[in-house]
Amino acid sequence: MFQTILRQTPEHSRRQFMEYAAKSCLGVTAFPLLAQTAFGAPAAGADPAGKAKNVIYLFMEGAMTHLDTFDLKPGRPVQGETTGIDTNVPGMKFGNLLPELSKHADKMAVVRSMYTETGDHEGARYLMRTSYKAISTIRHPHLGSMAIHMMGRRNKMLPDNVVINGAARHPANGYLDPSTSPLPVGDPLRGLENTTGPDYLTEDSFRRRMNLISKFDQNFQGKFKQTKVDAYNDFYKQAESLVSSDELKAFDLGEESKEVREQYGMDRFGQGCLLARRLVEKNVRFVEVTTGGWDMHADIYDRLPERLGNIDKAISALLSDLTNSGLIKDTMVVLTTEFGRTPNINQNAGRDHHPAAFSSFLAGAGIKGGQFYGSSDNDGKYTDDNPVSVEDFNATIATAMGMDTGKEIKAPNGRPFRVAHDGAPVNKLLS
């Protein structure tokens, strides 16, 4: 069907995709009687008031250095080899390895006073995505799943929540209903796999096998008549519609020209950003794209040119496309990371973990661009002005999307939670 990237796979792999698709997009699980959920996502409907109808969430896994990107300290020993360059906003300077992104500063609100108390990668990633510290008794949902739960589904076929490159260590839907789960795309260069059957399996054979499965299940379904079982009864029928739908073309990067693909960069992050753009064009609400390689304890200035070069190219192409199409009015682009890196360069010519200060940015819909918000001290060691916690940052995103940050949601264990924990939105960032 999509020969460029949607590969043919064995039948069991296709069934695995269909099971996950039904769980993620259609609201049922492969084993519905075992699902431990206390509620489902609300019915699809109009969004509450919120300017950011879509979110593209770019996560820099490994802790991106703030001093070499958005929080420069010119003339200070901590600055290292990075120099500053002008942006298209007077007075705003970015690191010299971000020349293309500097042309989009007018769309960006850069928060230079982020902080966290969590200095380990796994814990900090979890906190950034969920607003809660990880605990053993429950798993919290990330923002994309929260958005679907609070505001409902928008797409009949495509998922409203997609994670590209980073599903392996992702909190996903947490305690929320499986219907809010993100659909994982392991590698955008390979596309959405397991969606086509093997050559030997004709459509007629496939339908006969489906009918056989239905007959096997009839006694069970009649004996245990309930909502979850009914969902399982419709499971393959709905999943079959999904995998045969033209809507899946949104995942086919082969539909884009070679020139456009190269503008984003042919690495996994660049193509992930291109896929994110294609998905928000199809009204997918929340798309996360992850890229790693930022844990630079050694030889940081040998490694930064490639890492920053990749994101500079990809994010600039993304912002340009969103602007040219007008989607920037409805789409918020978020860039963040788990924490910062130490001002002092260590004996291995690298920077170590540093949770006390780091930078993130928001751009596009719902955001007042062209500004730095907050600051760190003279060496970028601690926040100095207008500190912003992880929870505050997430509350700002949620507010721009139209979510009620004060609403309590009860988990299956009866405990109440909120979308951004106890965070408060930073109103000066919001348009």
DAZI-V526461 format. One record per backbone hydrogen bond with DSSP energy under -1.0 kcal/mol. CO is the residue of the C=O (numbers start at 1). NH is the residue of the N-H. Records with the same first field share a line. If there is no record, write none. Layout:
CO->NH, NH
This chain:
2->6
5->7
10->14
11->15
12->16
13->17
14->18
15->19
16->20
17->21
18->22
19->23
20->24
21->25
22->28
31->34
32->35
35->37
51->53
54->332
55->287
56->334
57->289
58->336
59->61, 291
60->63
61->294
66->69, 71
69->95
73->76
76->79
79->82
83->96
85->94
89->92
92->87
94->85
95->98
98->102
100->103
101->104
102->88
104->107
105->108, 370
107->364
108->370, 371
109->362
110->373
111->360
113->388
114->358
120->124
121->125
122->126
123->127
124->128
125->129
126->130
127->131
129->143
142->146
143->147
144->148
145->149
146->150
147->151
148->152
160->286
161->183
162->288
163->185
164->290
167->170
171->174
172->142
173->176
177->180
178->181
183->163
185->165
187->190, 191
196->9
198->201
202->206
203->207
204->208
205->209
206->210
207->211
208->212
209->213
210->214
211->215
212->216
213->217
217->221
218->222
219->223
220->224
226->230
227->231
228->232
229->233
230->234
234->238
235->239
236->240
237->241
238->242
239->243
240->244
242->245
245->248
246->249
247->250
248->251
249->252
251->253
252->255
253->256
257->261
258->262
259->263
260->264
267->271
268->272
269->273
270->274
271->275
272->276
273->277
274->278
275->279
276->280
277->281
279->284
280->283
285->55
286->162
287->57
288->164
289->59
291->61
294->296
295->297
296->351
299->302, 303
300->304
303->307
304->308
305->309
306->310
307->311
308->312
309->313
310->314
311->315
312->316
313->317
314->318
315->319
316->320
317->321
318->322
319->323
320->324
321->325
322->328
326->329
327->330, 331
330->53, 54
331->365
332->56
333->363
334->58
335->361
336->60
340->354
346->349
348->299
349->300
350->346
352->342
354->340
355->116
358->114
360->111
361->335
362->109
363->333
364->367
366->431
367->369
371->110
373->112
375->384, 385
377->380
382->377
385->375
388->115
389->393
390->394
391->395
392->396
393->397
394->398
395->399
396->400
397->401
398->403
400->52
404->407
409->417
411->414
415->411
417->409
418->421
420->423
425->427
426->429
429->368
